[in-house]
Amino acid sequence: PCLQVYTANLIGGHANFKGNTPVIRRSAVALEPQFEPDSANAGRHILHVGEHYDYMTVYKFTKH
């Protein structure tokens, strides 16, 4: 139900990304689907013994 978005605003420096791509500020973004922050501590979205959780996220990018 939620999407955490991380941007590469504060990275940069000495390491490289995969494929030896330079780490440059604002050059990457991470999209992490998850439940709302602190939901487990509020008693929501907790699995109990015998329960099963299955979830699929599909990212679809199109050019208009």
N, C-alpha and C positions, 0 to 999 in steps of 0.2 A: 503493500500500500504506500510505501514511501521510497524516495530515491535520494541517496546521499551523493552529492556531487563534489568531487575534489578537483581542484585545478592546480596547475604547476606554477602558481604565482610566486612561491617562495623557494623553489628549488633552483639548482644551478650549482655548478662547481666542478668537482674533479672526476666524477664517475660518468659513464655513458649508459644510455639505454641499450636494450637488446639490439644486436646488429651493429654495435659500435656507433649508434646515433648519438650525437652530442646532447647533453642535458642542457636545455636552454629555457630560461624563465618563460612561462606561459606557453610551453610547447606541448603540453599533454593535458588530458582530462581523464578522470576515472569516474565511472557511473556504477554505484553500488546499490542494488535494490535491497531493501530491508524493511523491517517494521520500524515504527516510530521510536525515536530515542527513549531509552529507559523503560520500554514496554515490559521487559522481563521483571524489573523491580516493582512494577505496578501490578504484577500478577497476570498480565496479558501475554498471549502467545508463548505459553510454556507447554512443552510436551510432557505427558505422563507416561508411565510404563505401559507398553503395548500400543501406544499411539504412533501413527506414522505421519511424517511430513514430507510432502513432495511438491516441488514448486519449479516452474520453468520461466525463465526470463528470455524474451526474444527482442533483440535490438534490430530495428529495421530502418535503414537510412536510404532515402530516396533523393534523387536530384529533380528539381522542378524546373 
